[in-house]
């Protein structure tokens, strides 16, 4: 193949588009291996005036226990589909970044949300999130419909890394 008066082989032109992704992976790898130590002094402390960096680890998550209030226990059914939702917004019409479905849930139910549970593509588990639990006969998300049972953590929003984010499902729509 000729390009601009010089000969370029098909093999060389195929490889030409690979350098950008390889460079990006190399830089990400250096950062993950501790290549960003310049922000710390010799004692390991951050320099004055610098904000702490958010650290995403495999252990980061939100955990707690979900229970049913006596007033809704009979409305839950024998094999309820429990949905645990985590969203950066309290608006039920905005998409949750996590919708964890637990078929045939038994209560109390101990849960843990991690980055592996993310269902909204492009989202990350960081910052503060609103955590709710829902039993919906049709398995729907979004605004509650008649027949939906729901509860929310009273201290919402909670920072990622929180434990004892206990929820009581106590509302019936």
C-alpha positions as CSV (number, residue, x, y, z in Angstrom):
1,X,0.0,0.0,0.0
2,X,1.3,3.5,-0.9
3,X,0.7,6.4,1.4
4,X,2.0,9.9,0.8
5,X,4.6,8.7,-1.6
6,X,6.0,6.0,0.7
7,X,5.3,2.4,1.1
8,X,3.4,1.3,4.3
9,X,2.8,-2.4,4.9
10,X,-0.6,-3.6,5.9
11,X,0.9,-5.1,9.0
12,X,2.5,-1.8,10.1
13,X,-0.8,0.2,9.5
14,X,-2.7,-2.4,11.5
15,X,-0.4,-1.8,14.5
16,X,-0.4,1.9,14.2
17,X,-3.8,2.3,15.9
18,X,-2.7,0.3,19.0
19,X,-0.3,2.7,20.6
20,X,-2.9,5.0,22.2
21,X,-4.7,2.2,24.1
22,X,-1.4,0.7,25.1
23,X,-0.1,4.0,26.4
24,X,-3.3,4.5,28.4
25,X,-3.1,1.1,30.0
26,X,0.6,1.7,30.8
27,X,-0.2,4.9,32.6
28,X,-3.2,3.4,34.5
29,X,-1.0,0.5,35.6
30,X,1.7,2.9,36.9
31,X,-0.9,4.8,38.8
32,X,-2.4,1.6,40.3
33,X,1.0,0.5,41.4
34,X,1.7,3.6,43.4
35,X,3.0,5.9,40.7
36,X,1.2,8.8,42.3
37,X,3.4,9.2,45.4
38,X,4.3,12.8,44.8
39,X,1.3,14.1,46.7
40,X,2.6,12.7,50.0
41,X,5.6,13.8,52.1
42,X,8.1,11.4,53.6
43,X,5.9,10.6,56.6
44,X,3.1,9.5,54.2
45,X,0.9,12.5,55.0
46,X,-0.8,14.6,52.4
47,X,0.7,18.1,51.7
48,X,-1.3,21.0,53.2
49,X,-4.1,22.2,51.1
50,X,-4.6,19.0,49.1
51,X,-7.9,17.2,49.1
52,X,-7.8,13.5,50.0
53,X,-8.2,11.3,47.0
54,X,-11.1,8.9,46.8
55,X,-9.9,5.4,46.9
56,X,-11.9,2.7,45.2
57,X,-11.0,-0.7,46.5
58,X,-12.5,-4.1,46.1
59,X,-13.6,-3.9,49.7
60,X,-15.4,-0.6,49.4
61,X,-19.2,-1.0,49.7
62,X,-22.3,-0.4,51.7
63,X,-23.7,-3.1,54.0
64,X,-26.5,-3.6,56.5
65,X,-29.6,-5.6,57.3
66,X,-33.1,-5.3,55.8
67,X,-36.1,-6.2,57.9
68,X,-39.9,-6.1,57.4
69,X,-42.1,-4.1,59.7
70,X,-45.0,-6.1,61.2
71,X,-47.5,-3.9,59.3
72,X,-46.2,-5.1,55.9
73,X,-45.1,-8.6,56.7
74,X,-48.2,-10.3,55.4
75,X,-48.2,-8.2,52.2
76,X,-44.7,-9.4,51.2
77,X,-45.8,-12.9,50.1
78,X,-44.1,-16.2,50.6
79,X,-41.3,-15.8,48.2
80,X,-40.7,-12.1,47.7
81,X,-38.3,-10.5,45.1
82,X,-36.3,-8.1,47.2
83,X,-34.6,-5.3,45.3
84,X,-31.8,-3.2,47.0
85,X,-31.2,0.1,45.2
86,X,-28.4,2.6,45.5
87,X,-28.6,5.9,43.8
88,X,-26.8,9.3,43.8
89,X,-30.3,10.9,43.8
90,X,-33.3,10.6,46.1
91,X,-35.6,11.0,43.0
92,X,-37.1,7.6,42.3
93,X,-37.5,8.5,38.6
94,X,-33.7,8.9,38.2
95,X,-31.8,5.7,37.5
96,X,-30.1,3.8,40.4
97,X,-26.5,2.8,39.8
98,X,-27.2,-0.5,41.7
99,X,-30.4,-2.6,41.5
100,X,-29.6,-5.8,43.3
101,X,-32.3,-8.4,43.0
102,X,-32.7,-11.2,45.6
103,X,-35.3,-13.8,44.7
104,X,-37.1,-15.6,47.5
105,X,-35.6,-13.4,50.2
106,X,-35.9,-14.2,53.9
107,X,-35.9,-11.6,56.6
108,X,-33.9,-10.3,58.3
109,X,-31.7,-10.1,55.2
110,X,-28.0,-9.1,55.5
111,X,-26.7,-7.4,52.4
112,X,-23.5,-5.9,51.0
113,X,-23.3,-3.7,47.9
114,X,-20.0,-3.5,46.0
115,X,-18.7,-2.3,42.7
116,X,-19.5,-5.7,41.3
117,X,-23.3,-5.0,41.8
118,X,-23.3,-1.9,39.6
119,X,-26.0,-2.2,36.9
120,X,-25.8,1.3,35.4
121,X,-23.0,1.2,32.8
122,X,-20.4,3.8,33.3
123,X,-21.1,4.3,37.0
124,X,-18.7,4.0,39.9
125,X,-19.2,3.2,43.5
126,X,-18.1,6.5,45.2
127,X,-19.4,9.5,47.1
128,X,-22.7,9.3,48.9
129,X,-25.7,7.2,47.9
130,X,-29.3,6.9,48.8
131,X,-30.0,3.2,49.7
132,X,-33.5,1.8,49.6
133,X,-35.1,-1.6,49.7
134,X,-38.2,-2.6,47.8
135,X,-40.5,-5.5,47.2
136,X,-42.4,-5.1,44.0
137,X,-44.7,-7.9,42.8
138,X,-43.7,-7.1,39.1
139,X,-40.0,-6.5,39.9
140,X,-40.2,-2.9,38.6
141,X,-37.9,-0.1,39.5
142,X,-38.8,3.6,39.3
143,X,-41.6,5.3,41.1
144,X,-43.5,3.0,43.4
145,X,-46.8,1.6,42.1
146,X,-49.7,0.1,44.0
147,X,-48.6,-3.2,45.7
148,X,-45.0,-2.0,46.2
149,X,-43.4,-2.3,49.6
150,X,-40.5,0.0,50.4
151,X,-38.1,1.3,53.0
152,X,-35.2,3.6,53.0
153,X,-32.2,4.1,55.3
154,X,-33.2,7.1,57.6
155,X,-29.7,8.6,57.4
156,X,-29.6,8.8,53.6
157,X,-27.4,9.6,51.7
158,X,-24.6,7.4,53.1
159,X,-20.9,7.5,52.1
160,X,-19.5,4.4,50.3
161,X,-17.7,2.3,52.9
162,X,-20.6,2.6,55.4
163,X,-21.8,-0.4,57.4
164,X,-24.9,-0.8,59.6
165,X,-27.0,0.8,56.9
166,X,-30.1,-1.0,58.3
167,X,-33.4,-0.6,56.5
168,X,-36.9,-1.4,57.6
169,X,-39.4,-2.0,54.8
170,X,-42.5,-0.2,56.3
171,X,-44.3,1.6,53.5
172,X,-47.0,0.0,51.4
173,X,-48.2,1.7,48.2
